[in-house]
Amino acid sequence: MKLVVQVKLLPSPEQAAALAATLPLCNAAANEVSAIAFKQGVFARQKLQKLVYAELKARGLSAQPALHVIRKVADAYTTLHAQIDAGLLGDEHSPRRRKTESKPITFRADGAQPFDDRCLSWQMDARTISIWTASGRVQGLAFTGEPGQVKFLAAHRKGESDLVHRDGMWFLIATCEVEEAPQFEPADWIGVDRGIVNLATTSDGDNHQGKGLARYRRRQARLRAELQAKKAAGSRSAARRLARRSAREARHAANENHKISKSIVADAQRTGRGIALEELSGIRDRVRLRRHQRATLSTWPFQQLGEFIQYKALRAGVPFVEVDPAYTSQRCPVPWCGHTMRANRPDRDTFCCRRCGLAGPADVIAATNIRRRACVAWAFVSMPVPNPETKGKGDATPARRPAATGSATRRERPSPKPGRPRPRS
């Protein structure tokens, strides 16, 4: 499993000047390579290298930085073509796709640049690095970070590191390889329902939200609206403050999501249970919201919370699945009932089954339904399958399906409305 660790660089004025000249040089070279690739229709890394490698060397790039520039351009086009093939930019006649395909990919002058161990070396004991720059090799460039991060970096760093310039500061984002802990067989599951008012509610009834966070989000929305109005009036200082406030909100949201995911994973590991979430990809395209609800839905990274829970679960060896979210808040969790109806949820916070009378908090009911679907999904992905080598030989020893940690869904249909005959199976 790959994780990243960010450390802050502490360059001297001379070192900072050398770093400041490096990113524009590399990204200008990447723009030239991108224009050549687009004009000649050559996007494969090896073919592109034959076309532009000599020109990049003539611009003053060393061998490895030149190869990284070519690789960055090739990877960018690979990602773009994958998005087009997946239909993420619309069909072939959509304006967005035509606009994207009509021009080459461009890179910002201060865009991040990758480095490998040939042009970047770490001295962990001295807390310094040696890095290639446009002005030559820079030695003894100090870096700092939290003690736990530096220790983790020293133990697991492997692969490339990205040089990033953000808010006048320099950072290195290093890739680390961590082995996943072996998964245990879950005794049960913890269903987690993510929402707008309650960020995460578990099937145990734990509610991870708090009134303080709701007040914080309302205050930030009010301040953001004031700054946006000043920005529209032409205030450049308002634009700068808006950018700083946006970054502060993102850090706050990530911190809260880390705390919530850590608590849920620790509870699952302690009790020997797995974790189940709803599969919510593309939810903004599937739901229709009122105007005042759109900002609320878009100001919290629910997908980030799910990613944090997933990678922390993998590190701890906790089984993780994603299930179909259909009707989880409208379906009665009682096994012999299972009545599904929109009227079962008269308001946002309340669930009351119209058939059996079960009542409770709507988010807890949804988390309970997620837990039940996880039991079915895990039974399916971990069920034994026949071994083709012993088929027909009377061998009862089956091959076992690998335990999956990705999406495992099972769609449940709503039960017929009361008063109508049930269809015969």
WOVENTA-V725275 format. One record per backbone hydrogen bond with DSSP energy under -1.0 kcal/mol. NH is the residue of the N-H (numbers start at 1). CO is the residue of the C=O. E is the energy in kcal/mol with one decimal. If there is no record, write none. Layout:
nh: <NH/NH>
co: <CO/CO>
e: <E/E>
This chain:
nh: <3/5/7/8/9/10/16/17/18/19/20/21/23/25/26/27/28/29/30/31/32/33/34/35/36/37/38/39/40/41/42/48/49/50/51/52/53/56/57/58/59/60/61/66/67/68/69/70/71/72/73/74/75/76/77/78/79/80/81/82/83/84/85/86/87/88/90/94/98/99/100/101/111/113/115/119/121/123/127/128/129/130/131/132/136/138/141/143/144/150/151/152/153/154/155/156/157/158/161/162/163/164/166/169/171/172/173/174/175/176/177/178/181/184/187/190/192/193/201/202/203/205/208/209/214/215/216/217/218/219/220/221/222/223/224/225/226/227/228/229/230/231/232/233/234/235/239/240/241/242/243/244/245/246/247/248/249/250/251/252/253/254/255/256/257/258/259/260/261/262/263/264/265/266/267/268/269/270/271/273/274/275/276/277/279/280/283/287/294/297/298/299/302/305/306/307/308/309/310/311/312/313/314/315/316/318/321/323/328/331/332/337/338/341/344/345/351/352/353/360/362/365/366/367/368/369/370/371/372/373/374/375/376/377/378/379/380/381/382/385/390/393/399/401/408/420>
co: <176/174/172/144/170/142/12/13/14/15/16/17/19/21/22/23/24/25/26/27/28/29/30/31/32/33/34/35/36/37/37/44/45/46/47/48/49/52/53/54/55/57/56/62/63/64/65/66/67/68/69/70/71/72/73/74/75/76/77/78/79/80/81/82/84/83/87/91/94/95/96/97/108/163/161/116/130/128/123/123/141/121/138/119/133/131/129/127/8/146/147/148/149/150/151/152/153/175/115/173/113/171/169/166/164/7/162/5/160/3/156/1/314/317/272/274/276/201/193/206/191/202/200/207/210/211/212/213/214/215/216/217/218/219/220/221/222/223/224/225/226/227/228/229/231/230/235/236/237/238/239/240/241/242/243/244/245/246/247/248/249/250/251/252/253/254/255/256/257/258/259/260/261/262/263/264/265/266/267/268/188/319/190/321/323/278/280/283/290/293/294/295/300/301/302/303/304/305/306/307/308/309/310/311/312/313/275/277/325/327/339/334/334/330/341/342/360/344/358/351/349/361/362/363/364/365/366/367/368/369/370/371/372/373/374/375/376/377/378/399/387/390/385/383/322/417>
e: <-2.5/-2.3/-2.4/-2.3/-2.6/-3.2/-3.1/-1.9/-1.8/-2.3/-2.5/-1.3/-1.4/-1.0/-2.5/-2.6/-2.3/-2.0/-2.0/-2.0/-1.8/-2.4/-2.5/-2.1/-2.1/-2.7/-2.4/-2.4/-2.4/-1.1/-1.2/-2.4/-2.0/-1.5/-1.1/-1.9/-2.0/-2.3/-2.1/-1.8/-1.1/-1.2/-1.7/-2.0/-2.1/-2.3/-2.1/-2.1/-2.5/-2.4/-2.0/-2.5/-2.7/-1.8/-2.0/-2.1/-2.4/-2.1/-2.6/-2.0/-2.1/-2.1/-2.6/-1.9/-1.2/-2.3/-1.1/-1.5/-2.3/-2.5/-1.9/-2.5/-1.6/-1.5/-2.5/-1.1/-2.6/-2.9/-1.0/-1.9/-2.0/-2.3/-2.0/-2.2/-1.6/-2.9/-2.3/-2.0/-2.6/-2.5/-2.3/-2.3/-2.6/-2.4/-1.5/-2.0/-1.9/-2.6/-2.6/-2.4/-2.7/-2.7/-2.7/-1.9/-2.8/-2.4/-2.4/-2.8/-1.6/-3.4/-2.3/-3.2/-1.1/-1.4/-2.7/-2.5/-2.3/-3.1/-2.3/-2.3/-1.6/-1.8/-3.2/-1.0/-1.3/-2.3/-2.2/-2.4/-2.0/-2.4/-2.5/-2.0/-2.0/-2.5/-2.5/-2.0/-1.9/-2.3/-2.4/-1.9/-1.8/-2.6/-2.3/-1.1/-1.7/-2.0/-1.2/-2.0/-2.5/-2.3/-1.9/-2.2/-2.6/-2.2/-2.1/-2.1/-2.5/-2.1/-2.1/-2.3/-2.7/-2.3/-2.3/-2.4/-2.6/-2.2/-2.1/-2.5/-2.6/-2.4/-2.0/-2.2/-2.5/-2.2/-1.9/-2.2/-2.6/-2.2/-1.7/-2.3/-2.5/-2.5/-2.5/-2.0/-2.4/-1.0/-1.7/-1.9/-1.2/-2.2/-1.9/-1.0/-1.7/-1.6/-1.9/-2.2/-2.6/-2.3/-2.2/-2.5/-2.1/-2.1/-2.3/-2.0/-1.6/-2.6/-1.9/-2.7/-1.6/-1.4/-2.1/-1.4/-1.1/-1.6/-1.6/-1.7/-2.4/-3.5/-3.1/-2.0/-1.7/-2.1/-2.4/-2.3/-2.3/-2.2/-2.1/-2.2/-2.1/-2.2/-2.0/-1.7/-1.5/-2.8/-3.1/-1.7/-1.5/-2.4/-1.9/-3.4/-1.3/-1.9/-1.6/-1.0/-2.2/-1.7>
